[in-house]
C-alpha cells in the first residue's frame, strides 16, 4: 500500500519570510540609532559628526524623493534634498536628544515635500497659461538677446546674477540660440517651464539693466 503524499509544510517558508521582515526592521532601527548618535554628537559640538550625518542623509533623502515625488524631475528632487538639509540646519537647536532622529527629520522632509509639490502644481498651471495665452511673444525666445541692450558686457554680468533656472534658460535659448526643444533636452526642463524661465529672465534683465 502506497504511503499518502503529505502536502509540503509552509512553516519553513513562513519562518524565512518572518526572518527577512525582522532583519529589515532591525536594519531600519540600527540606521536610526546611528543617525541619532551622529545628531547628538553634532549637538555637542562635534563638527565631523555633523558632516558625516549630512553625507549619510543625502542618499536617504534622494530615495525618499524618488519614491514619494516620482512625478517630479531629478533636479527638483535635488532642490528638495537641499531644502530639507537647510531646514535641518536651521532647526537642529530645537532637536530633543532624548528622542529618535528619523521621525523628527521625516516631519521636516514631509513639510518640504508638500511645499515642493505645491510649487510643481503652480509651475504646471503657469505652463498651461503660457501655452494657452502666449505670455511671451512668439519671437521673444529666438531673438538674439544682445539686440535689445547696448552693453554686452553689462548684460553678461547681469545674466550671471539671475536665479539658476532663469540663467540656464537665457544662456541656452538667448545666448547659444538653441531651439526650445534642444534647450529643453539639455536642461531637463519642459518646454513650457523653459519658456516661462526665459520670460522671467528677460523681465529680470530689463529691470536690472534699466
BALOVEX-341173 format. One record per residue (C-alpha): residue number from 1; residue in one letter; x, y, z. Coordinates in Angstrom, 1 decimal, padded with zeros to 4 digits. Example, Ala and Ser with C-alpha at 12.3 -4.5 7.8 and 13.67 -1.06 7.14 Angstrom:
+-----+---+--------+--------+--------+
:   k : r :     px :     py :     pz :
+-----+---+--------+--------+--------+
:   1 : A :  012.3 : -004.5 :  007.8 :
:   2 : S :  013.7 : -001.1 :  007.1 :
+-----+---+--------+--------+--------+
This chain:
+-----+---+--------+--------+--------+
:   k : r :     px :     py :     pz :
+-----+---+--------+--------+--------+
:   1 : X :  000.0 :  000.0 :  000.0 :
:   2 : X :  001.5 :  003.3 : -001.0 :
:   3 : X :  002.1 :  006.0 :  001.5 :
:   4 : X :  000.0 :  009.1 :  001.0 :
:   5 : X :  001.9 :  012.1 : -000.1 :
:   6 : X :  001.8 :  014.8 :  002.5 :
:   7 : X :  001.5 :  018.5 :  001.5 :
:   8 : X :  004.7 :  020.4 :  001.8 :
:   9 : X :  004.9 :  022.4 :  005.0 :
:  10 : X :  004.9 :  026.1 :  004.7 :
:  11 : X :  006.4 :  026.7 :  008.1 :
:  12 : X :  009.9 :  026.9 :  006.8 :
:  13 : X :  008.9 :  029.4 :  004.1 :
:  14 : X :  007.0 :  031.5 :  006.7 :
:  15 : X :  009.9 :  031.4 :  009.0 :
:  16 : X :  012.2 :  032.6 :  006.3 :
:  17 : X :  009.8 :  035.4 :  005.4 :
:  18 : X :  009.4 :  036.4 :  009.0 :
:  19 : X :  013.2 :  036.5 :  009.5 :
:  20 : X :  013.5 :  038.7 :  006.4 :
:  21 : X :  011.0 :  041.1 :  007.8 :
:  22 : X :  012.6 :  041.1 :  011.2 :
:  23 : X :  016.1 :  041.7 :  009.6 :
:  24 : X :  014.6 :  044.6 :  007.6 :
:  25 : X :  013.1 :  046.1 :  010.8 :
:  26 : X :  016.4 :  045.7 :  012.6 :
:  27 : X :  018.3 :  047.4 :  009.8 :
:  28 : X :  015.9 :  050.4 :  010.0 :
:  29 : X :  016.3 :  050.6 :  013.7 :
:  30 : X :  020.0 :  050.3 :  013.5 :
:  31 : X :  020.3 :  053.0 :  010.9 :
:  32 : X :  018.1 :  055.3 :  013.0 :
:  33 : X :  020.3 :  054.7 :  016.0 :
:  34 : X :  023.5 :  055.6 :  014.1 :
:  35 : X :  021.9 :  058.8 :  012.7 :
:  36 : X :  020.6 :  059.7 :  016.2 :
:  37 : X :  024.0 :  059.2 :  017.6 :
:  38 : X :  025.6 :  061.5 :  015.0 :
:  39 : X :  022.9 :  064.1 :  015.6 :
:  40 : X :  023.5 :  064.1 :  019.3 :
:  41 : X :  027.3 :  064.3 :  018.8 :
:  42 : X :  026.8 :  067.2 :  016.4 :
:  43 : X :  024.6 :  069.0 :  019.0 :
:  44 : X :  027.5 :  068.6 :  021.4 :
:  45 : X :  029.9 :  070.4 :  019.1 :
:  46 : X :  031.3 :  067.5 :  017.0 :
:  47 : X :  031.6 :  069.1 :  013.6 :
:  48 : X :  032.9 :  065.9 :  012.0 :
:  49 : X :  029.9 :  064.0 :  013.2 :
:  50 : X :  027.6 :  066.7 :  011.7 :
:  51 : X :  029.4 :  066.4 :  008.3 :
:  52 : X :  029.0 :  062.6 :  008.4 :
:  53 : X :  025.3 :  063.0 :  009.3 :
:  54 : X :  024.6 :  065.2 :  006.3 :
:  55 : X :  026.6 :  062.9 :  004.0 :
:  56 : X :  024.6 :  059.9 :  005.1 :
:  57 : X :  021.3 :  061.7 :  004.8 :
:  58 : X :  021.7 :  062.7 :  001.2 :
:  59 : X :  021.1 :  059.2 : -000.3 :
:  60 : X :  018.3 :  058.6 :  002.2 :
:  61 : X :  016.5 :  061.7 :  001.2 :
:  62 : X :  017.1 :  061.1 : -002.5 :
:  63 : X :  015.4 :  057.7 : -002.2 :
:  64 : X :  012.5 :  059.3 : -000.3 :
:  65 : X :  012.0 :  062.0 : -003.0 :
:  66 : X :  012.1 :  059.4 : -005.8 :
:  67 : X :  009.5 :  057.2 : -004.0 :
:  68 : X :  007.1 :  059.9 : -002.9 :
:  69 : X :  007.5 :  062.6 : -005.6 :
:  70 : X :  008.1 :  060.3 : -008.6 :
:  71 : X :  006.3 :  062.8 : -010.9 :
:  72 : X :  009.0 :  065.4 : -010.4 :
:  73 : X :  012.3 :  065.7 : -012.2 :
:  74 : X :  015.6 :  064.7 : -010.7 :
:  75 : X :  016.7 :  068.4 : -010.5 :
:  76 : X :  013.6 :  069.1 : -008.4 :
:  77 : X :  014.4 :  066.2 : -006.1 :
:  78 : X :  017.9 :  067.6 : -005.6 :
:  79 : X :  016.5 :  071.0 : -004.8 :
:  80 : X :  014.2 :  069.5 : -002.2 :
:  81 : X :  017.1 :  067.4 : -000.7 :
:  82 : X :  019.0 :  070.7 : -000.2 :
:  83 : X :  015.8 :  072.3 :  001.2 :
:  84 : X :  015.5 :  069.6 :  003.8 :
:  85 : X :  019.2 :  069.8 :  004.8 :
:  86 : X :  018.9 :  073.6 :  005.2 :
:  87 : X :  015.8 :  073.2 :  007.3 :
:  88 : X :  017.6 :  070.6 :  009.4 :
:  89 : X :  020.5 :  073.0 :  009.9 :
:  90 : X :  018.1 :  075.8 :  010.9 :
:  91 : X :  016.1 :  073.7 :  013.3 :
:  92 : X :  018.8 :  071.4 :  014.8 :
:  93 : X :  019.0 :  073.5 :  018.0 :
:  94 : X :  015.4 :  072.5 :  018.7 :
:  95 : X :  016.1 :  068.8 :  018.4 :
:  96 : X :  015.4 :  066.8 :  021.6 :
:  97 : X :  018.4 :  064.5 :  022.2 :
:  98 : X :  016.2 :  062.1 :  024.1 :
:  99 : X :  014.1 :  061.3 :  021.0 :
: 100 : X :  014.8 :  059.3 :  017.9 :
: 101 : X :  016.2 :  061.3 :  015.0 :
: 102 : X :  014.5 :  059.9 :  011.9 :
: 103 : X :  010.8 :  060.6 :  012.9 :
: 104 : X :  011.9 :  064.2 :  013.6 :
: 105 : X :  013.6 :  064.5 :  010.3 :
: 106 : X :  010.7 :  063.0 :  008.4 :
: 107 : X :  008.4 :  065.7 :  009.7 :
: 108 : X :  010.7 :  068.3 :  008.2 :
: 109 : X :  011.0 :  066.4 :  005.0 :
: 110 : X :  007.2 :  065.9 :  004.7 :
: 111 : X :  006.7 :  069.7 :  005.0 :
: 112 : X :  009.3 :  070.4 :  002.4 :
: 113 : X :  007.8 :  067.8 :  000.0 :
: 114 : X :  004.4 :  069.3 :  000.4 :
: 115 : X :  005.8 :  072.7 : -000.4 :
: 116 : X :  007.6 :  071.2 : -003.4 :
: 117 : X :  004.5 :  069.5 : -004.7 :
: 118 : X :  002.6 :  072.8 : -004.4 :
: 119 : X :  005.3 :  074.6 : -006.4 :
: 120 : X :  005.2 :  072.0 : -009.0 :
: 121 : X :  001.5 :  072.4 : -009.3 :
: 122 : X :  001.8 :  076.1 : -009.7 :
: 123 : X :  004.5 :  075.7 : -012.3 :
: 124 : X :  002.4 :  073.3 : -014.3 :
: 125 : X : -000.5 :  075.8 : -014.1 :
: 126 : X :  001.8 :  078.6 : -015.3 :
: 127 : X :  002.9 :  076.3 : -018.2 :
: 128 : X : -000.7 :  075.8 : -019.2 :
: 129 : X : -001.4 :  079.5 : -019.1 :
: 130 : X :  001.6 :  080.2 : -021.2 :
: 131 : X :  000.6 :  077.7 : -023.8 :
: 132 : X : -003.0 :  079.0 : -023.8 :
: 133 : X : -002.4 :  082.7 : -023.7 :
: 134 : X :  001.2 :  083.1 : -025.0 :
: 135 : X :  002.6 :  085.3 : -022.2 :
: 136 : X :  005.7 :  086.0 : -024.3 :
: 137 : X :  005.6 :  086.9 : -027.9 :
: 138 : X :  006.5 :  084.0 : -030.3 :
: 139 : X :  009.7 :  085.8 : -031.4 :
: 140 : X :  010.9 :  086.6 : -027.9 :
: 141 : X :  012.6 :  083.3 : -027.3 :
: 142 : X :  014.5 :  083.3 : -030.6 :
: 143 : X :  015.6 :  086.9 : -030.9 :
: 144 : X :  019.3 :  087.4 : -030.0 :
: 145 : X :  019.4 :  089.0 : -026.6 :
: 146 : X :  022.2 :  091.4 : -027.4 :
: 147 : X :  020.0 :  093.2 : -029.9 :
: 148 : X :  017.9 :  094.7 : -027.0 :
: 149 : X :  020.8 :  096.0 : -024.9 :
: 150 : X :  023.7 :  098.4 : -025.6 :
: 151 : X :  026.4 :  097.0 : -023.4 :
: 152 : X :  027.1 :  093.3 : -024.0 :
: 153 : X :  029.5 :  093.0 : -021.0 :
: 154 : X :  027.0 :  094.5 : -018.6 :
: 155 : X :  024.4 :  092.2 : -020.0 :
: 156 : X :  026.6 :  089.1 : -019.4 :
: 157 : X :  027.3 :  090.2 : -015.8 :
: 158 : X :  023.5 :  090.7 : -015.2 :
: 159 : X :  022.9 :  087.2 : -016.6 :
: 160 : X :  025.2 :  085.6 : -014.0 :
: 161 : X :  023.1 :  087.2 : -011.3 :
: 162 : X :  019.9 :  085.6 : -012.4 :
: 163 : X :  018.4 :  082.6 : -010.4 :
: 164 : X :  019.9 :  079.3 : -011.7 :
: 165 : X :  016.9 :  078.2 : -013.8 :
: 166 : X :  016.5 :  081.6 : -015.4 :
: 167 : X :  020.2 :  081.9 : -016.1 :
: 168 : X :  020.3 :  078.4 : -017.7 :
: 169 : X :  017.3 :  079.2 : -019.9 :
: 170 : X :  018.7 :  082.5 : -021.0 :
: 171 : X :  022.1 :  081.0 : -021.7 :
: 172 : X :  020.7 :  078.2 : -023.8 :
: 173 : X :  018.0 :  079.9 : -025.7 :
: 174 : X :  019.2 :  083.5 : -026.0 :
: 175 : X :  023.0 :  083.4 : -025.8 :
: 176 : X :  023.6 :  080.0 : -027.5 :
: 177 : X :  020.4 :  080.4 : -029.7 :
: 178 : X :  019.3 :  076.8 : -029.3 :
: 179 : X :  015.7 :  075.9 : -030.2 :
: 180 : X :  013.3 :  075.4 : -027.3 :
: 181 : X :  013.3 :  071.7 : -027.9 :
: 182 : X :  017.1 :  071.5 : -027.9 :
: 183 : X :  017.4 :  073.6 : -024.8 :
: 184 : X :  014.7 :  071.5 : -023.0 :
: 185 : X :  016.6 :  068.3 : -023.8 :
: 186 : X :  019.8 :  069.8 : -022.4 :
: 187 : X :  018.3 :  071.4 : -019.3 :
: 188 : X :  015.8 :  068.7 : -018.3 :
: 189 : X :  013.1 :  071.3 : -018.2 :
: 190 : X :  009.8 :  071.0 : -020.1 :
: 191 : X :  009.4 :  073.5 : -023.0 :
: 192 : X :  006.7 :  075.2 : -021.0 :
: 193 : X :  009.0 :  075.6 : -018.0 :
: 194 : X :  011.8 :  076.8 : -020.3 :
: 195 : X :  009.6 :  079.4 : -021.9 :
: 196 : X :  008.5 :  080.6 : -018.5 :
: 197 : X :  012.1 :  080.9 : -017.3 :
: 198 : X :  013.1 :  082.8 : -020.4 :
: 199 : X :  010.3 :  085.2 : -020.0 :
: 200 : X :  011.0 :  085.8 : -016.3 :
: 201 : X :  014.8 :  086.1 : -017.0 :
: 202 : X :  014.2 :  088.8 : -019.7 :
: 203 : X :  012.0 :  090.7 : -017.2 :
: 204 : X :  014.7 :  090.5 : -014.6 :
: 205 : X :  017.4 :  091.6 : -017.0 :
: 206 : X :  015.3 :  094.6 : -018.2 :
: 207 : X :  014.7 :  095.6 : -014.6 :
: 208 : X :  018.4 :  095.2 : -013.5 :
: 209 : X :  019.8 :  097.0 : -016.6 :
: 210 : X :  017.2 :  099.8 : -016.7 :
+-----+---+--------+--------+--------+
